[in-house]
Amino acid sequence: MSFFLAYTIVMFIGTFVVLGLMLFAKRTKLDELESYFSENAEVRKRKQLLGPNPRFGGFHRMGLMIDILLMSKRYVKEGFVTQEELACVPLSLKRWAVWPYRLAMIWAISWGYWCTWL
């Protein structure tokens, strides 16, 4: 078996693992994350705007939560969130929200490497 074939198999299996982690984080952690920002106007507006659509709305709302957690200084500076709201979110919940998406970015770069290698 060539190294390229082994890399391809790992990439395909890893893609489903990463997508599964992202789906798990969205389904289990989104409501808990939004509860910490229940008084936030931007979060309430986004939840109302995207409505009950679980697929489309859920990923966009999770994207907002990840943006808030990853770029917290920017959001505090712009006045979208307060430092107290960010301090209330437990560290383990932040990790469950952010790491699947960081892993997805690494995986996307790995796919770019695979396409170049092909």
C-alpha positions in Angstrom: 0.0 0.0 0.0 1.4 3.4 -1.0 1.7 6.3 1.4 -0.8 8.3 -0.7 -3.4 5.6 -0.4 -3.0 5.5 3.3 -3.2 9.3 3.6 -6.4 9.2 1.4 -8.0 6.6 3.7 -7.1 8.6 6.8 -8.5 11.8 5.2 -11.8 10.2 4.3 -12.3 8.7 7.7 -11.1 11.8 9.5 -13.6 13.9 7.5 -16.5 12.0 8.9 -15.0 12.2 12.4 -14.6 16.0 12.2 -18.1 16.4 10.8 -19.5 14.2 13.6 -17.8 16.3 16.2 -19.2 19.5 14.7 -22.7 18.0 14.6 -22.4 16.8 18.2 -21.2 20.2 19.4 -24.1 21.9 17.6 -26.7 19.6 18.8 -25.6 19.3 22.5 -23.8 22.5 23.3 -25.6 25.2 21.3 -28.5 25.7 23.7 -26.3 25.7 26.7 -24.0 28.3 25.1 -26.9 30.5 24.2 -28.2 30.3 27.8 -25.1 32.1 28.9 -25.8 34.9 26.4 -29.6 35.0 26.9 -29.6 38.8 27.6 -27.3 39.6 24.7 -29.1 41.6 21.9 -27.1 40.2 19.1 -27.7 36.5 20.1 -31.4 37.1 20.6 -31.6 38.9 17.2 -29.8 36.0 15.4 -32.0 33.4 17.1 -35.1 35.2 16.1 -33.9 36.0 12.6 -32.9 32.4 11.8 -36.0 31.0 13.4 -36.8 27.3 14.0 -34.9 25.9 11.1 -32.6 23.4 12.9 -30.1 22.8 10.1 -29.6 26.3 8.6 -30.2 28.3 11.8 -28.3 26.0 14.2 -25.0 26.2 12.3 -25.2 29.9 11.9 -26.1 30.5 15.5 -23.2 28.1 16.5 -20.9 30.2 14.2 -21.9 33.3 16.1 -21.1 31.6 19.4 -17.7 30.5 18.1 -16.9 34.0 16.8 -17.8 35.4 20.2 -15.5 32.9 21.9 -12.6 33.1 19.5 -12.6 36.8 19.0 -13.8 37.9 22.5 -11.6 41.0 22.7 -13.0 42.3 19.5 -16.6 41.7 20.5 -16.0 43.3 23.9 -14.4 46.3 22.3 -17.3 46.7 19.9 -19.8 46.3 22.7 -21.6 43.2 21.5 -20.8 41.2 24.6 -19.6 42.1 28.1 -16.6 40.6 29.9 -19.0 39.3 32.6 -20.9 37.3 30.0 -17.7 35.7 28.7 -16.5 35.0 32.2 -19.6 33.0 33.0 -19.0 30.4 30.2 -17.2 27.4 31.6 -13.8 26.5 30.1 -15.0 23.0 29.1 -17.9 24.4 27.2 -15.7 26.8 25.4 -13.4 24.0 24.4 -16.4 21.9 23.1 -17.6 24.8 21.1 -14.3 25.9 19.6 -12.1 22.8 19.1 -14.2 20.9 16.5 -14.2 24.0 14.3 -10.4 24.5 14.7 -10.0 20.9 13.9 -12.1 21.4 10.8 -9.9 24.2 9.6 -6.8 22.0 10.1 -8.6 19.3 8.2 -9.4 21.7 5.3 -5.7 22.6 5.1 -4.9 18.9 5.0 -7.4 18.4 2.1 -5.6 21.2 0.3 -2.3 19.4 0.7 -4.0 16.2 -0.5 -5.3 18.0 -3.7 -1.8 19.4 -4.3 -0.3 16.0 -3.9 -2.8 14.4 -6.3 
